[in-house]
Amino acid sequence: DSEMYTMAVEGFCKLYMTGHILSAKLFSKLLIMYYSPLNENDVRLKAILSAFLPQFAFFKYTYQLCVEESFMLTLKCLLNAPADSYLSEIDLIKVVETLFHLTNPKNLLQFK
C-alpha cells in the first residue's frame, strides 16, 4: 500500500532528524527512493523526501558525514544495477548533483 510506504518513509525521516538513526545505507535508499521512477507520481512521498534530504544534511556536521558516507554506496548501487531494473532508469547525473549539493560544507547551518 502506497500510503503505508509513505508513512514508513516519513517515520524514518523523523527518526533521522531526532538523531535516533544515523545510517548511510538507509540514507542512500531514501535518496534512491526520491529519484525512483516507481515513486514519481507519489506527490506526498516526494514532498517528504525533498524537505528531509537537505534539512538533514545541513543540520549538523555529523549528519553531513552520514550523507558523505552514503555517496559511494548510492553510486555503486546505481552503477551496478541490472539493465532491466528500475534503478537503471534513475538519472545518475541528478543524483550526483544532489549529493554534491548535500555534502557541501558551506550549506551547513551550524556554520552560518
DSSP file with accessible surface (Angstrom, degrees, kcal/mol):
  #  RESIDUE AA STRUCTURE BP1 BP2  ACC     N-H-->O    O-->H-N    N-H-->O    O-->H-N    TCO  KAPPA ALPHA  PHI   PSI    X-CA   Y-CA   Z-CA
    1    1 A D     >        0   0  146      0, 0.0     4,-2.0     0, 0.0     5,-0.2   0.000 360.0 360.0 360.0 128.2    0.0    0.0    0.0
    2    2 A S  H  >  +     0   0   73      1,-0.2     4,-2.4     2,-0.2     5,-0.2   0.854 360.0  54.3 -61.8 -38.7    1.4    3.3   -1.1
    3    3 A E  H  > S+     0   0  127      2,-0.2     4,-2.4     1,-0.2    -1,-0.2   0.913 109.5  46.7 -66.4 -40.9    0.1    5.2    1.9
    4    4 A M  H  > S+     0   0  119      2,-0.2     4,-2.4     1,-0.2    -1,-0.2   0.897 111.1  53.0 -66.0 -40.8    1.8    2.8    4.4
    5    5 A Y  H  X S+     0   0   99     -4,-2.0     4,-2.2     2,-0.2    -2,-0.2   0.936 111.0  46.4 -58.8 -46.6    5.0    3.0    2.4
    6    6 A T  H  X S+     0   0    2     -4,-2.4     4,-2.6     1,-0.2    -2,-0.2   0.901 110.9  52.2 -66.1 -39.9    5.0    6.8    2.6
    7    7 A M  H  X S+     0   0   90     -4,-2.4     4,-2.3     2,-0.2    -1,-0.2   0.892 108.8  50.9 -63.8 -38.7    4.2    6.8    6.3
    8    8 A A  H  X S+     0   0   51     -4,-2.4     4,-2.4     2,-0.2    -2,-0.2   0.928 110.5  48.6 -64.2 -43.8    7.2    4.4    6.9
    9    9 A V  H  X S+     0   0    4     -4,-2.2     4,-2.5     1,-0.2    -2,-0.2   0.929 110.8  51.0 -61.4 -44.3    9.5    6.8    4.9
   10   10 A E  H  X S+     0   0   51     -4,-2.6     4,-2.2     1,-0.2    -1,-0.2   0.913 109.3  51.4 -60.4 -40.7    8.1    9.7    6.9
   11   11 A G  H  X S+     0   0   31     -4,-2.3     4,-2.3     1,-0.2    -1,-0.2   0.918 109.3  49.3 -62.8 -43.7    8.8    7.8   10.2
   12   12 A F  H  X S+     0   0   81     -4,-2.4     4,-2.4     2,-0.2    -1,-0.2   0.911 109.5  52.6 -62.5 -40.7   12.4    7.1    9.1
   13   13 A C  H  X S+     0   0    8     -4,-2.5     4,-2.4     1,-0.2    -2,-0.2   0.915 109.7  48.6 -61.5 -41.5   12.9   10.8    8.3
   14   14 A K  H  X S+     0   0  127     -4,-2.2     4,-1.7     2,-0.2     6,-0.2   0.896 109.4  52.3 -66.1 -39.3   11.7   11.8   11.7
   15   15 A L  H  <>S+     0   0   72     -4,-2.3     5,-2.1     1,-0.2     6,-1.2   0.892 110.5  48.8 -64.7 -37.7   14.0    9.2   13.3
   16   16 A Y  H ><5S+     0   0    0     -4,-2.4     3,-1.5     4,-0.2    -2,-0.2   0.942 110.1  50.3 -62.1 -49.7   16.9   10.6   11.4
   17   17 A M  H 3<5S+     0   0   45     -4,-2.4    -2,-0.2     1,-0.3    -1,-0.2   0.780 110.5  49.4 -65.7 -25.9   16.1   14.2   12.4
   18   18 A T  T 3<5S-     0   0   86     -4,-1.7    -1,-0.3    -5,-0.2    -2,-0.2   0.427 116.7-113.5 -91.9   1.5   15.8   13.3   16.1
   19   19 A G  T < 5S+     0   0   43     -3,-1.5    -3,-0.2    -4,-0.3    -2,-0.1   0.589  84.5 119.1  82.0  10.8   19.2   11.5   16.0
   20   20 A H  S   <S+     0   0  142     -5,-2.1     2,-0.4    -6,-0.2    -4,-0.2   0.706  76.7  37.9 -81.8 -20.4   17.8    8.1   16.6
   21   21 A I        +     0   0   33     -6,-1.2    -2,-0.2    -9,-0.1    -1,-0.1  -0.994  52.7 167.1-129.8 139.3   19.1    6.7   13.2
   22   22 A L        +     0   0   95     -2,-0.4     2,-0.5    -3,-0.1    -6,-0.0  -0.504  25.2 147.3-147.3  69.3   22.3    7.6   11.5
   23   23 A S     >  -     0   0   43      1,-0.1     4,-2.3     2,-0.0     5,-0.1  -0.941  34.7-164.6-115.3 118.3   22.7    5.0    8.8
   24   24 A A  H  > S+     0   0    5     -2,-0.5     4,-2.4     2,-0.2     5,-0.2   0.867  93.6  56.3 -65.8 -34.9   24.4    5.9    5.5
   25   25 A K  H  > S+     0   0  143      2,-0.2     4,-1.7     1,-0.2    -1,-0.2   0.933 110.4  42.7 -64.6 -45.3   23.0    2.7    3.9
   26   26 A L  H  > S+     0   0   42      2,-0.2     4,-2.3     1,-0.2    -1,-0.2   0.896 111.9  54.8 -69.1 -37.8   19.4    3.7    4.7
   27   27 A F  H  X S+     0   0    0     -4,-2.3     4,-2.5     1,-0.2    -2,-0.2   0.923 106.2  52.9 -60.4 -41.0   20.0    7.3    3.7
   28   28 A S  H  X S+     0   0    4     -4,-2.4     4,-2.5     1,-0.2    -1,-0.2   0.917 108.4  50.0 -59.2 -43.0   21.2    6.0    0.3
   29   29 A K  H  X S+     0   0  101     -4,-1.7     4,-2.5     1,-0.2    -1,-0.2   0.888 109.5  51.0 -64.4 -38.9   18.0    4.1    0.0
   30   30 A L  H  X S+     0   0    1     -4,-2.3     4,-1.8     2,-0.2    -2,-0.2   0.910 110.6  49.0 -65.9 -39.9   15.9    7.2    0.8
   31   31 A L  H  X S+     0   0    0     -4,-2.5     4,-1.5     2,-0.2    -2,-0.2   0.929 111.9  48.4 -64.8 -42.8   17.8    9.2   -1.8
   32   32 A I  H  X S+     0   0    6     -4,-2.5     4,-1.1     1,-0.2    -2,-0.2   0.899 108.2  55.5 -63.7 -38.8   17.3    6.5   -4.4
   33   33 A M  H  < S+     0   0   32     -4,-2.5     3,-0.4     1,-0.2    -1,-0.2   0.884 103.1  56.1 -59.1 -39.2   13.6    6.4   -3.5
   34   34 A Y  H  < S+     0   0   53     -4,-1.8    -1,-0.2     1,-0.2    -2,-0.2   0.891 115.9  35.7 -61.5 -39.4   13.4   10.1   -4.2
   35   35 A Y  H  < S+     0   0   46     -4,-1.5    56,-0.3    -3,-0.2    -1,-0.2   0.500  89.5 121.9 -94.0  -3.3   14.7    9.7   -7.7
   36   36 A S    ><  -     0   0    3     -4,-1.1     3,-1.4    -3,-0.4     4,-0.2  -0.364  60.3-143.0 -64.7 132.0   13.0    6.3   -8.4
   37   37 A P  G >  S+     0   0   27      0, 0.0     3,-0.9     0, 0.0     4,-0.2   0.752  99.8  68.5 -65.5 -19.5   10.6    6.3  -11.4
   38   38 A L  G 3  S+     0   0  120      1,-0.2     3,-0.2     2,-0.1    -2,-0.1   0.748 106.1  39.3 -68.5 -23.5    8.4    4.0   -9.3
   39   39 A N  G X  S+     0   0   17     -3,-1.4     3,-1.6    -6,-0.2    -1,-0.2   0.281  79.8 109.1-109.3   9.9    7.6    6.9   -7.0
   40   40 A E  T <  S+     0   0  123     -3,-0.9    -1,-0.1     1,-0.3    -2,-0.1   0.778  83.5  45.5 -63.9 -22.8    7.3    9.7   -9.5
   41   41 A N  T 3  S+     0   0  144     -4,-0.2     2,-1.4    -3,-0.2    -1,-0.3   0.476  86.1  97.0 -97.2  -2.2    3.5   10.0   -9.0
   42   42 A D    <>  +     0   0   26     -3,-1.6     4,-2.4     1,-0.2     5,-0.2  -0.679  50.2 178.0 -89.2  89.2    3.6    9.9   -5.2
   43   43 A V  H  > S+     0   0  115     -2,-1.4     4,-2.4     1,-0.2    -1,-0.2   0.884  76.3  50.8 -62.5 -41.1    3.5   13.6   -4.5
   44   44 A R  H  > S+     0   0  114      2,-0.2     4,-2.5     1,-0.2    -1,-0.2   0.926 110.9  48.1 -66.1 -44.2    3.4   13.2   -0.7
   45   45 A L  H  > S+     0   0    0      1,-0.2     4,-2.6     2,-0.2     5,-0.2   0.932 112.8  48.5 -61.4 -45.5    6.5   10.9   -0.7
   46   46 A K  H  X S+     0   0   55     -4,-2.4     4,-2.7    -7,-0.2    -1,-0.2   0.895 111.4  50.7 -62.4 -39.4    8.4   13.3   -3.0
   47   47 A A  H  X S+     0   0   53     -4,-2.4     4,-1.6    -5,-0.2     5,-0.2   0.920 110.8  48.4 -65.3 -42.6    7.4   16.2   -0.8
   48   48 A I  H  X S+     0   0   27     -4,-2.5     4,-2.6     1,-0.2    -2,-0.2   0.952 116.2  42.5 -61.9 -49.7    8.6   14.5    2.4
   49   49 A L  H  X S+     0   0    0     -4,-2.6     4,-2.6     1,-0.2    -2,-0.2   0.880 110.3  55.7 -69.4 -35.3   11.9   13.5    0.9
   50   50 A S  H  < S+     0   0   54     -4,-2.7    -1,-0.2    -5,-0.2    -2,-0.2   0.822 115.0  40.4 -68.5 -27.7   12.5   16.8   -0.8
   51   51 A A  H  X S+     0   0   55     -4,-1.6     4,-1.3    -5,-0.2    -2,-0.2   0.878 117.9  47.9 -81.7 -40.4   12.2   18.5    2.5
   52   52 A F  H  X S+     0   0    6     -4,-2.6     4,-3.2    -5,-0.2     5,-0.4   0.918 100.3  62.3 -68.3 -47.7   14.1   15.9    4.5
   53   53 A L  H  X S+     0   0    6     -4,-2.6     4,-2.2     1,-0.2     5,-0.2   0.926 113.8  30.8 -54.0 -55.9   17.2   15.4    2.4
   54   54 A P  H  > S+     0   0   41      0, 0.0     4,-2.4     0, 0.0    -1,-0.2   0.900 117.9  56.7 -71.2 -34.9   18.6   19.0    2.6
   55   55 A Q  H  X S+     0   0  111     -4,-1.3     4,-0.6     1,-0.2    -2,-0.2   0.926 113.1  40.9 -61.1 -43.6   17.3   19.6    6.1
   56   56 A F  H >X S+     0   0    0     -4,-3.2     3,-1.0     1,-0.2     4,-0.8   0.957 115.5  49.5 -67.1 -50.8   19.0   16.5    7.4
   57   57 A A  H 3< S+     0   0    0     -4,-2.2    -2,-0.2    -5,-0.4    -1,-0.2   0.828 117.4  40.0 -61.7 -32.7   22.3   17.1    5.5
   58   58 A F  H 3< S+     0   0   24     -4,-2.4    51,-3.3    -5,-0.2    52,-0.4   0.476  97.2  79.4 -97.6  -2.4   22.6   20.7    6.6
   59   59 A F  H << S+     0   0   93     -3,-1.0     2,-0.3    -4,-0.6    -2,-0.1   0.921 104.2   2.6 -74.7 -45.4   21.5   20.4   10.2
   60   60 A K     X  -     0   0   86     -4,-0.8     4,-2.0     1,-0.1     3,-0.2  -0.989  63.1-121.8-142.7 153.4   24.7   19.0   11.8
   61   61 A Y  H  > S+     0   0  108     -2,-0.3     4,-2.0     1,-0.2     5,-0.2   0.899 114.3  54.3 -60.9 -40.6   28.2   18.2   10.7
   62   62 A T  H  > S+     0   0   71      1,-0.2     4,-1.3     2,-0.2    -1,-0.2   0.856 107.1  51.6 -65.3 -31.6   27.8   14.6   11.9
   63   63 A Y  H  > S+     0   0    9     -3,-0.2     4,-1.8     2,-0.2    -1,-0.2   0.888 107.1  52.6 -69.7 -38.3   24.7   14.3    9.7
   64   64 A Q  H  X S+     0   0    1     -4,-2.0     4,-2.6     1,-0.2    -2,-0.2   0.876 104.3  56.6 -66.9 -32.3   26.6   15.6    6.7
   65   65 A L  H  X S+     0   0   64     -4,-2.0     4,-2.4     2,-0.2    -1,-0.2   0.887 104.5  53.2 -63.4 -36.8   29.2   12.9    7.3
   66   66 A C  H  X S+     0   0    7     -4,-1.3     4,-1.6     2,-0.2    -1,-0.2   0.914 109.1  48.7 -62.5 -42.2   26.5   10.3    7.1
   67   67 A V  H  X S+     0   0    0     -4,-1.8     4,-0.8     2,-0.2    -2,-0.2   0.924 110.1  51.5 -64.5 -43.2   25.5   11.8    3.7
   68   68 A E  H >X S+     0   0   86     -4,-2.6     3,-0.9     1,-0.2     4,-0.6   0.906 108.3  51.9 -60.2 -41.2   29.1   11.7    2.6
   69   69 A E  H 3X S+     0   0  133     -4,-2.4     4,-0.8     1,-0.2     3,-0.3   0.840 106.7  53.8 -64.7 -31.1   29.3    8.0    3.6
   70   70 A S  H 3X S+     0   0    0     -4,-1.6     4,-2.7     1,-0.2    -1,-0.2   0.676  88.5  84.2 -77.3 -14.8   26.2    7.3    1.5
   71   71 A F  H <X S+     0   0   34     -3,-0.9     4,-2.2    -4,-0.8    -1,-0.2   0.946  96.4  35.6 -54.2 -58.1   27.8    8.9   -1.6
   72   72 A M  H  X S+     0   0  109     -4,-0.6     4,-2.8    -3,-0.3     5,-0.2   0.869 114.9  57.0 -69.0 -35.0   29.7    5.8   -2.8
   73   73 A L  H  X S+     0   0   65     -4,-0.8     4,-2.2     2,-0.2    -1,-0.2   0.927 109.8  46.0 -59.6 -43.3   27.0    3.4   -1.6
   74   74 A T  H  X S+     0   0    0     -4,-2.7     4,-2.4     2,-0.2     5,-0.2   0.932 113.3  48.0 -66.6 -46.5   24.5    5.2   -3.8
   75   75 A L  H  X S+     0   0   25     -4,-2.2     4,-3.1    -5,-0.2     5,-0.3   0.923 112.1  49.3 -62.1 -44.5   26.8    5.4   -6.8
   76   76 A K  H  X S+     0   0  124     -4,-2.8     4,-2.1     1,-0.2    -1,-0.2   0.918 110.8  51.1 -60.5 -43.1   27.7    1.7   -6.5
   77   77 A C  H  < S+     0   0   33     -4,-2.2    -1,-0.2    -5,-0.2    -2,-0.2   0.931 116.3  39.6 -60.2 -46.2   24.0    0.7   -6.2
   78   78 A L  H >< S+     0   0   16     -4,-2.4     3,-0.8     1,-0.2    -2,-0.2   0.890 116.5  48.7 -74.5 -39.1   23.0    2.7   -9.3
   79   79 A L  H 3< S+     0   0  112     -4,-3.1    -1,-0.2     1,-0.2    -2,-0.2   0.822 114.2  46.3 -70.8 -29.8   26.1    1.8  -11.4
   80   80 A N  T 3< S+     0   0  128     -4,-2.1    -1,-0.2    -5,-0.3    -2,-0.2   0.344  84.3 124.8 -93.6   6.4   25.8   -1.9  -10.7
   81   81 A A    <   -     0   0   20     -3,-0.8    -3,-0.1    -4,-0.2    -4,-0.0  -0.427  69.3-108.1 -68.2 137.0   22.0   -2.0  -11.3
   82   82 A P    >   -     0   0   77      0, 0.0     3,-1.9     0, 0.0     6,-0.4  -0.298  27.7-115.0 -61.0 150.6   20.9   -4.6  -13.9
   83   83 A A  T 3  S+     0   0   97      1,-0.3    -2,-0.1     4,-0.1    -3,-0.0   0.799 115.7  52.0 -60.1 -29.0   19.7   -3.1  -17.2
   84   84 A D  T 3  S+     0   0  150      4,-0.0    -1,-0.3     3,-0.0     2,-0.2   0.395  91.1 102.1 -91.5   6.5   16.2   -4.4  -16.7
   85   85 A S  S X  S-     0   0   23     -3,-1.9     3,-1.2     1,-0.1     4,-0.4  -0.587  79.6-125.5 -89.3 150.6   15.9   -2.8  -13.2
   86   86 A Y  G >  S+     0   0   91      1,-0.2     3,-1.4    -2,-0.2     4,-0.4   0.788 109.1  69.8 -61.6 -24.7   14.1    0.4  -12.4
   87   87 A L  G >  S+     0   0   27      1,-0.3     3,-1.2     2,-0.2    -1,-0.2   0.835  89.1  60.4 -63.2 -30.9   17.4    1.6  -10.8
   88   88 A S  G <  S+     0   0   55     -3,-1.2    -1,-0.3    -6,-0.4    -2,-0.2   0.672  97.9  60.3 -72.1 -13.4   18.9    1.8  -14.3
   89   89 A E  G <  S+     0   0  135     -3,-1.4    -1,-0.2    -4,-0.4     2,-0.2   0.572  80.2 106.1 -87.3 -10.9   16.3    4.4  -15.2
   90   90 A I  S <  S-     0   0   14     -3,-1.2     2,-0.9    -4,-0.4   -54,-0.1  -0.516  81.4-115.4 -74.3 134.2   17.4    6.8  -12.5
   91   91 A D     >  -     0   0   77    -56,-0.3     4,-1.8    -2,-0.2     3,-0.2  -0.587  25.9-164.8 -73.4 104.9   19.3    9.8  -13.8
   92   92 A L  H  > S+     0   0   53     -2,-0.9     4,-2.7     1,-0.2     5,-0.2   0.851  85.1  58.4 -61.7 -36.0   22.8    9.3  -12.3
   93   93 A I  H  > S+     0   0  107      1,-0.2     4,-2.7     2,-0.2    -1,-0.2   0.924 105.9  48.6 -62.2 -43.3   23.8   12.9  -13.1
   94   94 A K  H  > S+     0   0  111     -3,-0.2     4,-2.3     2,-0.2    -1,-0.2   0.904 111.9  49.5 -63.3 -41.2   20.9   14.3  -11.0
   95   95 A V  H  X S+     0   0    0     -4,-1.8     4,-2.6     2,-0.2    -2,-0.2   0.938 112.3  47.2 -64.2 -45.2   21.7   12.0   -8.1
   96   96 A V  H  X S+     0   0   33     -4,-2.7     4,-2.7     2,-0.2     5,-0.2   0.922 111.3  51.2 -64.0 -42.5   25.4   13.1   -8.2
   97   97 A E  H  X S+     0   0  121     -4,-2.7     4,-2.3    -5,-0.2    -1,-0.2   0.918 111.1  48.7 -60.5 -42.0   24.5   16.8   -8.4
   98   98 A T  H  X S+     0   0   28     -4,-2.3     4,-2.9     2,-0.2    -2,-0.2   0.932 111.2  49.2 -63.5 -44.5   22.2   16.3   -5.4
   99   99 A L  H  X S+     0   0    0     -4,-2.6     4,-1.7     2,-0.2    -2,-0.2   0.897 109.8  51.5 -64.0 -39.3   24.9   14.5   -3.4
  100  100 A F  H  < S+     0   0  130     -4,-2.7     4,-0.3     1,-0.2    -1,-0.2   0.931 113.0  46.1 -61.1 -43.9   27.5   17.3   -4.3
  101  101 A H  H >< S+     0   0   96     -4,-2.3     3,-1.2     1,-0.2    -2,-0.2   0.930 112.7  49.3 -63.7 -45.4   25.0   19.8   -3.0
  102  102 A L  H 3< S+     0   0    3     -4,-2.9    -1,-0.2     1,-0.2    -2,-0.2   0.736 112.5  47.9 -69.0 -23.5   24.2   17.9    0.2
  103  103 A T  T 3< S+     0   0   23     -4,-1.7    -1,-0.2    -5,-0.2    -2,-0.2   0.366  79.6 116.8-100.5   7.3   27.8   17.4    1.0
  104  104 A N    X   -     0   0   59     -3,-1.2     3,-2.0    -4,-0.3     4,-0.2  -0.637  56.9-152.3 -76.5 115.1   28.9   21.0    0.5
  105  105 A P  G >  S+     0   0   70      0, 0.0     3,-1.4     0, 0.0     6,-0.2   0.738  89.6  72.5 -63.7 -17.8   30.1   22.2    3.9
  106  106 A K  G 3  S+     0   0  169      1,-0.3    -2,-0.1    -3,-0.0   -48,-0.0   0.721  92.6  58.0 -67.0 -19.8   29.1   25.8    3.0
  107  107 A N  G <  S+     0   0   32     -3,-2.0    -1,-0.3    -6,-0.2     2,-0.1   0.523  76.6 119.5 -88.6  -5.5   25.4   24.7    3.4
  108  108 A L    X   -     0   0    0     -3,-1.4     3,-0.7    -4,-0.2     4,-0.2  -0.398  57.7-147.5 -64.2 132.4   25.8   23.6    7.0
  109  109 A L  G >  S+     0   0   90    -51,-3.3     3,-1.4     1,-0.2    -1,-0.1   0.832  93.3  63.6 -69.2 -32.9   23.5   25.5    9.3
  110  110 A Q  G 3  S+     0   0  106    -52,-0.4    -1,-0.2     1,-0.3   -51,-0.1   0.707 101.2  52.1 -70.2 -16.1   25.9   25.4   12.3
  111  111 A F  G <         0   0  132     -3,-0.7    -1,-0.3    -6,-0.2    -2,-0.2   0.489 360.0 360.0 -94.1  -4.7   28.5   27.4   10.4
  112  112 A K    <         0   0  169     -3,-1.4    -5,-0.0    -4,-0.2    -3,-0.0  -0.529 360.0 360.0 -92.3 360.0   26.1   30.2    9.5
